[in-house]
């Protein structure tokens, strides 16, 4: 067998390809966020529309693995053991990756931009959105873990139902929150708010429809909705200055452009399938913080000290919770303290393009070094 036919060549090829794809996608998303015109439309988006997620929508991973599981269960395309190995590989990789990222996060936040740190949590999407790629990468493992013969049945009877219940409950809780919140929401059709919101959407070339509503039951501005027909940005019933509205709309539109609502679903999926590890639950909370820090970074780019202080006061005035798959301007507790420190004491950080490419390459090279056998 020549080198070009070997598993190592395949691993190197996939690693370099995905690293280049991540680096290119991240640089393009940063250019979009800095105002560069869109040259490529995504899917059915109108020409000129700009999403700023890094190439792949975060929902690709849960959708791909969900469809794969459904095909296996309904059509019997794979035996029970084969299905167990595929899902164990994904769970093991996500679990180890999230724990390592959690441990390194203070150092990464110190040296690299918040946008890069937020994208780091999404790199498993690139590795697993096509289940055939990890399967080919794992052909030659360095270590093999011996599992009991009954493990596949235990996997189906215990582990998988718990994961599906947790994920299903989070989806249901989000749906109930959406219905309850929208029941008391009233669309804003007049005044300065719709004009400022429309101007911000047009400024960043976000051409998808988004409702703007008041809601009595929330304490902080937020956005929610999986689909174009359900996308909405909500404001609590209070008076805001024009500068505060500019801050709020810029922050929320950043979330919409980056598809952070979908990212929350991706993180819930990772949490559900790593439900046995409390460190992953903590990691998911830190990932949600990075989504907010990334939007803060975008809002405050190029602003002076007085404007930063005004933004910090806005965050304090609107502290609250963001239940379900929502983006929230301002959260409470430890997250708030860290965000305020970043707002009033900005630090020069590296963009993080090389970091993302390197981590993606290491993920590919490290996948499949540990495999399972009965």
C-alpha positions in Angstrom: 0.0 0.0 0.0 1.4 3.4 -1.0 1.4 6.4 1.4 -1.4 8.0 -0.7 -3.6 5.0 0.0 -2.9 4.8 3.7 -5.2 5.8 6.6 -2.5 8.4 7.6 -2.7 10.2 4.3 -6.5 10.2 4.5 -6.3 11.7 8.0 -3.8 14.3 7.0 -5.9 15.3 3.9 -9.1 15.6 6.0 -7.2 17.5 8.7 -5.7 20.0 6.3 -8.9 20.4 4.3 -11.1 21.1 7.4 -8.5 23.4 8.9 -8.4 25.5 5.7 -12.2 25.5 5.6 -12.5 26.7 9.1 -9.8 29.4 8.7 -11.4 30.6 5.4 -15.0 30.6 6.9 -13.9 32.4 10.0 -12.0 35.1 8.1 -15.0 35.6 5.8 -17.4 35.9 8.7 -15.1 38.5 10.3 -15.0 40.5 7.0 -18.8 40.3 6.9 -19.1 41.6 10.4 -16.7 44.4 9.6 -19.0 45.5 6.7 -17.6 43.7 3.6 -20.3 43.1 1.0 -21.6 39.5 0.6 -20.5 37.8 -2.6 -22.2 34.5 -2.0 -25.8 33.8 -0.9 -26.4 31.0 1.5 -29.0 28.5 0.5 -32.2 30.3 -0.4 -31.1 33.6 1.1 -31.5 36.6 -1.2 -28.4 37.9 -2.9 -26.4 40.0 -0.5 -27.7 38.4 2.6 -24.9 37.8 5.2 -24.9 35.1 7.8 -21.8 35.2 9.9 -21.5 31.7 11.3 -18.4 29.9 10.2 -19.5 28.0 7.0 -21.6 25.3 8.6 -24.9 26.0 10.5 -24.5 24.7 14.1 -27.7 22.6 13.6 -25.9 20.3 11.0 -24.5 18.0 13.7 -27.7 17.2 15.6 -29.6 16.9 12.3 -27.0 14.7 10.7 -26.7 12.3 13.7 -30.4 12.3 14.2 -31.1 11.3 10.6 -28.4 8.7 10.8 -29.9 7.2 14.0 -33.4 7.2 12.4 -32.2 5.5 9.3 -30.5 2.8 11.4 -33.5 2.2 13.6 -36.1 2.3 10.8 -34.2 0.8 7.9 -31.7 -1.4 9.7 -28.7 0.0 7.7 -26.3 -0.9 10.5 -26.2 -3.5 13.3 -26.6 -2.5 16.9 -22.9 -2.7 17.6 -22.0 -0.6 14.6 -24.4 2.1 15.7 -23.1 2.0 19.3 -19.5 2.5 18.1 -20.5 5.5 16.0 -22.3 7.3 18.8 -19.7 6.4 21.4 -17.0 7.9 19.2 -19.0 11.1 18.9 -19.8 11.2 22.6 -16.2 10.5 23.7 -14.8 13.1 21.3 -17.2 15.9 22.3 -16.8 15.0 26.0 -13.0 15.2 25.9 -13.0 18.2 23.6 -15.3 20.2 25.8 -13.4 19.4 29.0 -10.1 20.4 27.5 -11.6 23.6 26.2 -13.2 24.3 29.5 -9.8 24.0 31.2 -7.9 26.1 28.7 -10.7 28.7 28.4 -9.2 31.3 30.9 -5.9 31.3 28.9 -7.7 31.4 25.5 -10.0 34.3 26.6 -6.9 36.3 27.7 -5.0 36.1 24.4 -7.7 35.5 21.7 -10.8 37.4 20.6 -14.2 36.4 22.0 -15.4 35.6 18.5 -12.6 33.0 18.1 -13.4 31.5 21.6 -17.1 31.2 20.6 -16.3 29.4 17.4 -14.0 26.9 19.2 -17.1 25.3 20.8 -18.5 24.6 17.4 -15.6 22.7 15.8 -17.1 19.2 16.5 -19.7 20.1 13.9 -17.1 20.0 11.2 -15.9 16.6 12.3 -19.2 14.9 12.7 -21.7 16.4 10.3 -20.8 13.6 7.9 -20.7 10.4 10.0 -18.7 8.6 7.2 -15.7 10.8 7.8 -15.1 9.8 11.4 -15.8 6.2 10.6 -12.9 6.3 8.0 -10.6 8.2 10.3 -11.0 5.5 13.1 -9.8 2.5 11.1 -6.5 2.2 13.0 -6.7 3.0 16.7 -3.8 3.2 19.1 -5.9 2.0 22.0 -8.9 -0.2 22.1 -11.3 -0.3 25.1 -12.9 -3.7 25.8 -16.6 -3.4 26.5 -18.9 -6.1 27.9 -20.9 -8.1 25.3 -24.2 -6.7 26.7 -23.0 -3.1 26.3 -24.9 -2.3 23.1 -28.2 -3.4 24.7 -27.4 -1.3 27.8 -26.6 1.6 25.4 -30.0 1.3 23.8 -31.9 0.7 27.0 -30.3 3.2 29.4 -27.9 5.7 27.9 -29.7 6.7 24.6 -33.2 7.1 26.2 -31.8 9.4 28.9 -30.0 11.5 26.2 -33.2 11.7 24.1 -35.4 12.6 27.1 -33.0 15.4 28.1 -32.8 16.8 24.6 -36.5 16.5 24.1 -37.3 18.2 27.4 -35.1 21.2 26.4 -36.9 21.4 23.0 -40.3 21.2 24.8 -39.3 23.8 27.4 -38.1 26.2 24.7 -41.4 25.7 22.8 -43.5 26.4 25.9 -41.4 29.5 26.8 -41.9 30.8 23.2 -45.7 30.2 23.3 -46.0 31.8 26.8 -43.9 34.8 25.9 -45.5 35.5 22.6 -48.9 35.3 24.2 -48.2 38.6 26.0 -46.1 40.2 23.2 -47.3 43.1 21.1 -45.7 44.0 17.8 -44.2 47.5 17.6 -45.3 49.1 14.4 -44.9 52.8 15.1 -42.3 55.1 16.7 -38.5 55.2 16.6 -37.9 51.6 17.6 -39.0 50.0 14.3 -37.1 52.6 12.3 -33.8 52.0 14.3 -34.3 48.2 14.2 -34.8 48.3 10.4 -31.8 50.5 9.9 -29.6 48.1 11.9 -30.8 45.1 9.9 -30.1 46.9 6.7 -26.7 48.1 7.9 -25.5 44.5 8.3 -27.4 43.1 5.3 -29.6 40.9 7.4 -32.5 40.4 5.0 -34.6 37.7 6.8 -37.9 38.9 8.4 -37.7 39.6 12.1 -40.6 40.9 14.2 -40.0 43.6 16.8 -42.3 43.3 19.9 -42.8 44.6 23.4 -43.3 42.0 26.1 -44.4 42.5 29.7 -43.0 39.2 31.0 -39.3 39.7 30.3 -36.7 41.8 32.0 -34.0 42.0 29.3 -34.1 42.3 25.5 -33.8 39.0 23.8 -34.3 37.2 20.4 -35.8 33.8 19.7 -37.3 31.6 17.0 -35.8 28.7 15.0 -37.3 29.6 11.7 -37.8 32.8 9.6 -41.5 32.8 10.3 -41.0 32.6 14.1 -37.9 34.9 14.4 -38.6 37.8 16.9 -36.7 40.4 18.9 -38.4 41.3 22.2 -38.1 44.5 24.3 -39.3 44.8 27.9 -41.8 47.6 28.6 -39.4 50.4 29.6 -38.1 53.6 28.1 -34.7 53.5 26.3 -32.6 56.3 24.9 -31.7 56.2 21.2 -28.2 55.2 22.1 -29.4 52.4 24.2 -31.7 51.2 21.4 -28.7 51.3 19.0 -26.7 49.1 21.5 -29.6 46.7 22.0 -30.4 46.2 18.3 -26.7 45.9 17.3 -26.3 43.2 20.0 -29.4 41.2 19.0 -28.8 41.4 15.3 -25.2 40.1 15.9 -26.9 37.0 17.5 -29.2 36.6 14.6 -26.5 36.9 12.0 -24.3 34.4 13.8 -27.3 32.0 14.2 -26.6 31.8 18.0 -30.2 30.5 18.6 -29.2 27.4 16.5 -25.9 27.3 18.4 -27.9 27.0 21.7 -29.6 23.9 20.2 -26.2 22.5 19.3 -25.0 23.0 22.8 -28.1 21.4 24.3 -27.5 18.4 22.0 -23.9 18.1 23.2 -25.1 18.4 26.8 -27.8 15.8 26.4 -25.5 13.2 24.8 -22.8 13.8 27.5 -25.4 13.9 30.3 -23.3 11.7 32.6 -20.4 14.3 32.9 -21.0 17.4 35.1 -18.0 19.1 33.5 -19.8 19.1 30.1 -22.8 20.8 31.8 -20.4 23.5 33.1 -18.7 23.7 29.7 -22.0 24.4 28.0 -22.6 27.3 30.4 -19.2 28.8 29.5 -20.0 28.3 25.8 -23.2 30.4 26.2 -21.1 33.1 27.9 -18.7 33.2 25.0 -21.7 33.8 22.6 -22.6 36.9 24.6 -18.9 38.1 24.9 -18.5 37.7 21.1 -21.6 40.0 20.5 -20.3 42.5 23.1 -17.0 42.6 21.2 -18.7 43.3 17.9 -21.0 46.0 19.5 -18.1 47.8 21.1 -15.6 47.6 18.3 -14.1 51.1 17.7 -16.1 52.8 20.5 -14.6 55.1 23.1 -14.6 55.0 26.9 -17.8 57.0 27.4 -19.8 54.7 25.0 -18.4 51.6 26.7 -19.5 52.9 30.1 -22.9 53.6 28.7 -23.1 50.1 27.4 -22.0 48.7 30.8 -24.8 50.7 32.5 -27.3 49.2 29.9 -26.2 45.7 30.8 -26.6 46.4 34.5 -30.0 47.9 34.0 -31.2 44.9 32.0 -29.7 42.0 33.9 -31.9 38.9 33.8 -32.1 35.3 32.5 -32.3 33.8 29.0 -34.4 30.6 29.3 -34.7 28.3 26.4 -32.9 28.8 23.1 -32.8 32.5 23.2 -30.2 35.3 23.0 -30.3 37.7 25.9 -28.7 41.1 26.0 -27.7 40.8 29.7 -27.4 37.9 32.1 -26.9 38.0 35.8 -24.3 36.6 38.2 -20.7 35.6 37.4 -21.2 36.2 33.7 -22.3 39.8 34.3 -19.1 40.6 36.3 -16.9 39.1 33.6 -18.7 40.9 30.8 -18.6 44.3 32.6 -14.8 43.9 33.1 -14.3 43.2 29.4 -16.5 46.2 28.5 -14.8 48.8 30.6 -11.3 47.4 30.4 -10.8 46.4 26.8 -7.7 44.3 26.0 -6.0 43.8 22.7 -6.4 40.2 21.6 -5.4 38.2 18.5 -8.1 37.4 16.0 -7.7 33.6 16.4 -7.7 32.4 12.8 -4.5 30.3 13.2 -5.8 29.0 16.5 -9.0 27.7 15.0 -7.2 26.0 12.1 -4.7 24.4 14.5 -7.4 23.1 16.8 -9.4 21.7 13.9 -6.3 19.9 12.6 -5.6 18.4 16.0 -9.2 17.3 16.4 -8.9 15.3 13.1 -5.5 13.9 13.9 -6.7 12.8 17.4 -10.0 11.3 16.4 -10.2 7.5 16.5 -7.0 7.0 18.6 -9.2 5.3 21.1 -11.8 2.9 19.9 -14.2 0.3 21.4 -14.5 -3.5 21.0 -16.5 -6.3 22.6 
